[in-house]
């Protein structure tokens, strides 16, 4: 969906500009990380630990869930597209900060890394972000989750793991029959 794949600019790092005098600005990645990125990534980890699911018979039901990390900022948001473009900044009302960290605790899927996507949205763009981007995505997510109900219960498979679309997900052919409710 465009909200996930194409909606906005992405940033691998996020910094706070700190003015020093008339002609100098320092960037502090440490402050932005400590006060914005870290709390939101920790909140994501907590939500995953509370609402995620584990493995084994006691986790027989899975519910589709989507959680979003959104930071609303009341400050100029400037995107620098690379070290050679520092004198060509772009004002951006919405930037998705992508963060990858080692998965030391193996929270969630057993992979070596955890990935976070944090949307930094300017306060003046918040209504448009919600109405034209986040809410339509949430509605489509809900519709797709409803259509894939059996997949959530029994598991699913796709024809090509490296290149597939949501509507190609089929109920897992090796799933044992579910006991009928009496």
LUMPATI-523131 format. One line per 2 residues: number of its first residue (from 1); for each residue x, y, z of N, C-alpha, C. Coordinates in Angstrom, 1 decimal, padded with zeros to 4 digits. Atoms other than C-alpha are relative to their C-alpha. Layout:
# residues N
NUM = X,Y,Z,X,Y,Z,X,Y,Z | ...
//
This chain:
# residues 182
1 = 000.8,-001.2,000.0,000.0,000.0,000.0,000.9,001.2,000.0 | -000.9,-001.2,000.1,001.3,003.5,-000.7,000.4,000.6,001.4
3 = -000.4,-000.5,-001.3,001.2,004.5,003.0,001.2,-000.7,000.5 | -001.2,000.8,-000.5,003.8,001.8,003.7,001.2,000.2,-000.9
5 = -001.1,000.0,000.9,005.8,001.9,000.6,000.4,001.3,-000.7 | -000.3,-001.2,000.8,005.6,005.3,-001.1,-000.4,001.3,000.6
7 = 000.7,-001.2,-000.5,003.9,007.8,001.2,000.9,001.2,000.2 | -000.8,-001.2,-000.4,006.8,010.0,002.3,001.4,-000.3,-000.1
9 = -001.5,000.2,000.0,010.5,010.6,002.5,000.4,-000.8,001.2 | -000.5,000.8,-001.0,012.5,008.3,004.6,001.4,000.5,000.5
11 = -001.3,-000.5,-000.5,015.4,009.1,006.9,000.6,-001.1,000.9 | -000.7,001.0,-000.8,018.0,006.8,008.4,000.5,000.6,001.3
13 = -000.4,-000.7,-001.2,019.0,009.4,011.0,-000.9,001.2,000.2 | 000.9,-001.1,-000.4,017.1,012.2,012.8,000.7,000.8,001.0
15 = -000.8,-000.9,-000.9,018.7,015.2,014.4,-000.8,001.2,000.4 | 000.6,-001.3,-000.4,017.7,018.3,016.3,001.0,001.0,-000.3
17 = -000.9,-001.2,000.3,019.2,021.6,015.1,000.0,000.9,001.2 | -000.2,-000.9,-001.1,020.7,023.7,017.8,000.8,001.2,-000.4
19 = -000.7,-001.2,000.5,021.5,027.3,016.8,001.1,000.4,001.0 | -001.1,-000.5,-000.8,024.8,028.7,018.0,000.5,001.3,-000.7
21 = -000.4,-001.3,000.7,025.1,032.4,017.1,-000.8,000.2,-001.2 | 000.7,-000.5,001.2,024.1,034.0,013.9,000.2,-001.0,-001.2
23 = -000.3,000.8,001.2,025.8,031.6,011.4,000.3,-001.4,000.2 | -000.4,001.4,-000.3,026.2,028.3,013.1,-001.2,-000.8,000.6
25 = 001.0,000.9,-000.5,023.9,025.4,013.7,000.6,-001.4,000.2 | -000.5,001.3,-000.3,024.9,022.2,015.4,-001.2,-001.0,-000.1
27 = 001.0,001.0,000.0,023.0,018.9,015.0,000.3,-001.0,001.1 | -000.1,000.9,-001.1,022.3,016.7,017.9,-000.9,-001.2,-000.2
29 = 000.7,001.2,000.1,021.3,013.2,017.1,-000.3,-000.7,001.3 | 000.2,000.6,-001.3,021.7,012.2,020.7,-001.3,000.5,000.7
31 = 001.3,-000.5,-000.7,018.9,014.5,022.0,-001.2,-000.5,-000.7 | 001.2,000.5,000.7,016.5,013.5,019.2,-000.2,-001.5,000.3
33 = 000.1,001.4,-000.3,017.3,009.8,019.8,-000.6,-000.2,001.4 | 000.3,000.2,-001.4,017.0,010.0,023.6,-001.4,000.5,000.3
35 = 001.3,-000.6,-000.4,013.8,012.2,023.7,-001.1,-000.4,-001.0 | 001.1,000.3,001.0,011.9,010.9,020.6,000.1,-001.4,-000.5
37 = -000.1,001.3,000.7,013.2,007.8,018.8,000.0,-001.2,001.1 | -000.1,001.1,-001.0,014.1,005.7,021.9,-001.3,-000.2,000.8
39 = 001.3,000.2,-000.7,010.8,006.3,023.8,-001.0,-000.7,-000.9 | 001.0,000.6,001.0,008.7,005.4,020.7,000.4,-001.4,-000.3
41 = -000.4,001.4,000.3,010.8,002.3,019.9,-000.2,-000.9,001.3 | 000.3,000.8,-001.3,010.5,001.1,023.6,-001.5,-000.2,000.1
43 = 001.5,000.2,-000.1,006.7,001.7,023.5,-000.4,-001.1,-001.1 | 000.3,001.0,001.0,006.6,-000.4,020.3,000.4,-001.4,000.5
45 = -000.4,001.3,-000.6,008.6,-003.2,022.0,-001.0,-000.5,001.1 | 000.9,000.4,-001.1,006.2,-003.1,025.0,-001.3,-000.4,-000.6
47 = 001.3,000.4,000.6,003.1,-003.2,022.8,000.1,-001.4,-000.7 | -000.2,001.3,000.6,004.6,-006.2,020.9,000.0,-001.1,001.1
49 = -000.1,001.0,-001.1,005.3,-008.0,024.2,-001.4,-000.2,000.6 | 001.4,000.1,-000.6,001.7,-007.3,025.5,-001.0,-000.6,-001.0
51 = 001.0,000.4,001.0,-000.3,-007.8,022.3,000.5,-000.9,-001.0 | -000.5,001.0,001.0,001.9,-010.0,020.2,-000.4,-001.4,000.4
53 = 000.3,001.4,-000.4,001.6,-013.7,020.2,001.3,-000.8,000.0 | -001.1,000.9,-000.1,004.0,-016.5,021.0,-000.2,-001.2,-000.8
55 = 000.2,001.3,000.7,004.3,-020.1,019.8,-000.5,-001.0,001.0 | 000.5,001.1,-000.8,002.7,-023.2,021.1,-001.5,000.0,000.1
57 = 001.4,000.2,000.0,-000.8,-024.5,021.8,-000.8,001.1,000.7 | 000.7,-001.0,-000.8,-001.7,-021.8,024.3,-000.2,001.3,-000.8
59 = 000.2,-001.2,000.9,-001.4,-019.2,021.4,-000.7,-000.5,-001.3 | 000.6,000.6,001.1,-003.9,-020.8,019.1,-000.8,001.1,-000.9
61 = 000.8,-001.1,000.7,-005.7,-017.5,018.1,000.9,001.2,-000.2 | -000.8,-001.1,000.3,-004.0,-014.7,016.3,-000.9,001.1,-000.5
63 = 000.8,-001.1,000.4,-005.5,-011.3,015.8,000.9,001.0,-000.8 | -000.8,-001.0,000.8,-004.4,-008.8,013.1,000.0,001.3,000.8
65 = -000.2,-001.3,-000.7,-003.0,-005.7,014.8,000.9,000.9,-000.8 | -001.0,-001.0,000.6,-001.3,-002.6,013.5,000.2,001.1,001.1
67 = -000.4,-001.1,-001.0,000.5,-000.1,015.8,000.9,001.0,-000.8 | -000.7,-001.1,000.7,001.9,003.2,014.6,000.8,000.8,001.0
69 = -000.8,-000.9,-000.8,004.7,005.3,016.1,000.0,001.3,-000.7 | 000.2,-001.3,000.6,003.9,008.9,015.4,000.5,001.1,001.0
71 = -000.5,-001.1,-000.8,005.9,011.9,016.7,-000.6,001.3,-000.6 | 000.5,-001.3,000.5,004.1,015.3,016.3,000.9,001.1,000.4
73 = -001.0,-001.0,-000.3,006.5,018.1,016.1,-000.5,001.4,-000.4 | 000.3,-001.4,000.3,006.0,021.9,016.3,001.3,000.7,-000.1
75 = -001.3,-000.6,000.3,009.3,022.8,014.8,000.3,-000.2,-001.5 | -000.3,000.2,001.4,010.7,023.3,011.3,000.6,-001.4,-000.3
77 = -000.5,001.3,000.3,011.3,019.9,009.7,000.7,000.1,-001.4 | -000.9,-000.2,001.2,014.2,020.0,007.1,000.6,-001.3,-000.3
79 = -000.6,001.2,000.5,015.3,017.1,005.1,001.3,000.3,-000.8 | -001.2,-000.1,000.8,018.9,016.9,003.9,000.2,-001.4,-000.7
81 = 000.0,001.2,000.7,019.1,014.3,001.2,001.3,-000.7,-000.1 | -001.3,000.6,000.0,022.8,013.6,001.5,001.1,001.0,000.4
83 = -001.1,-000.9,-000.4,026.2,015.0,002.7,000.3,001.1,-001.1 | -000.3,-001.0,001.1,026.7,016.7,-000.7,-001.2,001.0,-000.3
85 = 001.2,-000.9,000.3,023.2,018.4,-000.5,-000.3,000.8,001.2 | 000.3,-000.8,-001.2,023.6,020.3,002.8,-000.5,001.4,-000.3
87 = 000.4,-001.4,000.3,023.1,023.6,001.1,-001.3,000.0,-000.9 | 001.2,000.2,000.7,019.9,022.3,-000.6,-001.1,-000.7,000.8
89 = 001.0,000.7,-000.9,017.5,021.5,002.3,-001.4,000.0,-000.6 | 001.4,000.2,000.5,013.9,020.4,001.6,-000.9,000.1,001.3
91 = 001.0,000.0,-001.1,011.1,021.4,004.0,-000.9,-001.2,-000.2 | 000.8,001.1,000.1,009.1,018.3,004.7,-001.0,-000.1,001.2
93 = 000.9,000.1,-001.1,005.9,018.0,006.8,-000.1,-001.3,000.6 | 000.1,001.4,-000.5,006.3,014.3,007.2,001.2,-000.8,-000.5
95 = -001.1,000.9,000.3,009.3,012.0,007.4,-000.1,-001.2,000.8 | 000.1,001.3,-000.7,009.4,008.3,008.2,001.5,-000.3,000.4
97 = -001.4,000.3,-000.5,012.5,007.6,010.4,000.0,-001.6,000.1 | -000.2,001.4,000.0,013.6,004.0,009.8,001.2,-000.4,000.9
99 = -001.0,000.4,-001.0,015.6,002.4,012.6,000.2,-001.5,000.0 | -000.3,001.4,-000.1,017.3,-001.0,012.7,000.9,-000.2,001.2
101 = -000.8,000.3,-001.2,018.6,-002.5,016.0,000.2,-001.5,000.1 | -000.2,001.4,-000.2,020.0,-005.8,017.0,-001.2,-000.5,000.9
103 = 001.1,000.6,-000.7,017.3,-008.1,018.3,000.5,-000.9,001.1 | -000.7,000.8,-001.0,019.1,-009.2,021.4,-001.0,-000.9,000.8
105 = 000.9,000.8,-000.8,016.0,-010.3,023.3,-000.9,-000.9,-000.9 | 000.8,000.8,000.9,014.5,-011.9,020.2,-001.4,000.2,000.2
107 = 001.4,-000.3,-000.2,011.3,-010.1,020.7,-000.7,-000.2,-001.4 | 000.8,000.2,001.3,008.7,-011.1,018.0,000.7,-001.2,-000.8
109 = -000.6,001.0,000.9,010.0,-013.1,015.0,001.5,-000.2,000.4 | -001.4,000.3,-000.4,013.3,-014.8,015.7,001.0,000.4,-001.1
111 = -001.0,-000.5,001.0,015.5,-012.6,013.5,001.1,000.8,000.8 | -001.1,-000.7,-000.7,018.8,-010.9,014.3,-000.3,001.5,000.2
113 = 000.2,-001.4,000.0,017.3,-007.4,013.8,-001.5,000.3,000.3 | 001.4,-000.6,-000.2,014.2,-005.3,014.9,000.0,001.2,-000.8
115 = 000.1,-001.2,000.8,013.0,-002.6,012.6,-001.1,000.8,000.5 | 001.0,-001.0,-000.5,011.1,000.5,013.6,-000.2,001.0,-001.1
117 = 000.3,-001.1,000.9,009.3,003.0,011.5,-000.8,001.0,000.8 | 000.6,-001.1,-000.8,008.5,006.3,013.2,-000.3,001.1,-000.9
119 = 000.4,-001.1,000.9,006.5,008.9,011.4,000.1,001.3,000.8 | -000.2,-001.3,-000.6,007.7,012.4,012.4,-000.9,001.0,-000.9
121 = 001.0,-000.8,000.7,004.8,014.7,011.4,-000.1,001.4,000.6 | 000.2,-001.4,-000.5,004.6,018.5,011.6,-001.4,000.2,000.5
123 = 001.3,-000.2,-000.5,001.7,019.7,013.7,-001.0,000.6,-001.0 | 000.9,-000.6,001.0,000.3,021.8,010.8,-000.4,-001.0,-001.0
125 = 000.3,001.1,001.0,000.2,018.6,008.7,-000.7,-001.1,000.6 | 000.6,001.1,-000.7,-001.3,016.4,011.3,-001.4,-000.4,-000.5
127 = 001.3,000.3,000.5,-004.9,016.6,010.1,000.0,-000.7,-001.4 | -000.2,000.6,001.3,-003.9,015.8,006.5,000.6,-001.4,000.1
129 = -000.6,001.3,-000.2,-001.7,012.9,007.7,-001.0,-001.0,000.5 | 001.0,000.9,-000.6,-004.5,011.4,009.7,-001.1,-000.3,-001.1
131 = 001.1,000.1,000.9,-007.3,012.0,007.1,000.3,-000.7,-001.3 | -000.4,000.5,001.3,-005.5,011.2,003.9,001.0,-001.1,-000.1
133 = -001.0,001.1,000.0,-002.9,008.7,004.9,-000.2,-001.1,001.0 | 000.1,001.0,-001.0,-003.2,007.0,008.2,-001.4,-000.7,000.1
135 = 001.4,000.6,-000.1,-007.0,006.5,008.5,-000.3,-000.9,-001.3 | 000.2,000.9,001.1,-007.3,005.2,004.9,000.8,-001.3,000.0
137 = -000.8,001.2,-000.1,-004.5,002.8,005.5,-000.6,-001.0,001.1 | 000.6,000.8,-001.0,-006.1,001.6,008.7,-001.3,-000.7,-000.4
139 = 001.3,000.6,000.6,-009.5,001.0,006.9,000.4,-001.1,-000.9 | -000.4,001.1,000.9,-007.8,-001.0,004.2,000.6,-001.2,000.7
141 = -000.6,001.1,-000.8,-005.8,-003.0,006.7,-001.1,-000.8,000.7 | 001.1,000.6,-000.6,-009.1,-003.8,008.5,-000.7,-000.9,-001.0
143 = 000.7,000.8,001.1,-010.8,-005.0,005.2,000.9,-001.2,-000.4 | -000.8,001.1,000.4,-007.8,-007.1,004.3,000.1,-001.1,001.1
145 = 000.0,001.0,-001.1,-007.6,-008.7,007.7,-001.3,-000.8,000.1 | 001.3,000.8,000.0,-011.3,-009.6,007.6,000.0,-001.0,-001.1
147 = 000.0,000.9,001.2,-010.8,-011.2,004.1,001.0,-001.2,000.3 | -001.0,001.0,-000.3,-007.8,-013.2,005.5,-000.3,-000.7,001.3
149 = 000.3,000.6,-001.4,-009.6,-014.5,008.7,000.5,-001.4,000.2 | -000.4,001.4,-000.2,-008.9,-018.2,008.1,001.6,-000.1,000.0
151 = -001.5,000.0,000.0,-005.2,-017.4,007.4,000.5,000.3,001.4 | -000.4,-000.3,-001.3,-004.9,-015.8,010.8,-000.2,-001.2,001.0
153 = 000.2,001.1,-000.9,-006.4,-018.9,012.4,000.8,-001.2,-000.3 | -000.7,001.3,000.4,-004.7,-021.7,010.4,001.3,000.2,-000.6
155 = -001.2,-000.3,000.7,-001.7,-020.0,008.8,-000.2,000.1,-001.4 | 000.2,-000.3,001.4,-001.1,-019.0,005.3,001.3,-000.3,-000.8
157 = -001.2,000.2,000.8,001.3,-019.5,002.4,-000.2,000.9,-001.3 | -000.1,-000.8,001.2,002.3,-017.5,-000.7,000.8,-000.7,-001.1
159 = -000.7,000.7,001.1,003.5,-018.7,-004.1,001.5,000.3,-000.1 | -001.4,-000.4,000.0,006.7,-016.7,-003.9,000.3,000.8,001.2
161 = -000.2,-000.7,-001.3,008.0,-015.7,-000.5,000.7,001.3,-000.2 | -000.8,-001.2,000.2,010.3,-013.0,-002.0,-000.8,001.1,-000.8
163 = 000.8,-000.9,000.8,007.7,-011.4,-004.2,-001.5,-000.4,000.0 | 001.4,000.3,-000.1,004.0,-011.5,-003.3,-000.8,001.2,000.4
165 = 000.9,-001.0,-000.3,001.0,-009.4,-002.9,-001.0,-000.6,001.0 | 000.9,000.4,-001.0,-001.6,-009.5,-000.1,-001.1,-001.0,-000.5
167 = 001.1,000.8,000.5,-004.3,-011.0,-002.3,000.5,-001.4,-000.5 | -000.5,001.3,000.4,-002.0,-014.0,-003.1,000.1,-001.0,001.2
169 = -000.1,000.8,-001.2,-002.0,-015.2,000.5,-001.2,-001.0,000.0 | 001.0,001.1,000.0,-003.8,-018.6,000.7,000.1,-000.7,001.3
171 = 000.0,000.8,-001.2,-004.8,-020.7,003.7,001.0,-001.1,-000.2 | -001.1,001.0,000.0,-001.9,-023.0,004.5,-000.6,-001.4,-000.3
173 = 000.5,001.3,000.4,-002.5,-026.3,002.7,000.2,-001.1,001.0 | -000.4,001.0,-001.0,-000.9,-028.3,005.5,-000.7,000.2,001.4
175 = 000.6,-000.3,-001.3,-003.2,-026.9,008.2,-000.9,-001.1,000.4 | 000.9,001.0,-000.4,-005.0,-029.5,010.3,-001.4,000.6,000.1
177 = 001.4,-000.6,-000.1,-008.8,-029.1,010.3,-000.2,000.5,001.4 | 000.4,-000.6,-001.3,-010.1,-026.8,013.1,-001.1,-000.8,000.6
179 = 001.2,000.7,-000.6,-012.4,-028.5,015.6,-001.2,000.9,-000.1 | 001.2,-000.8,000.1,-015.9,-027.4,015.1,-000.6,000.4,001.4
181 = 000.6,-000.4,-001.3,-017.7,-025.4,017.8,-001.3,-000.7,000.2 | 001.2,000.7,-000.3,-020.4,-027.3,019.5,-000.9,000.7,001.0
//
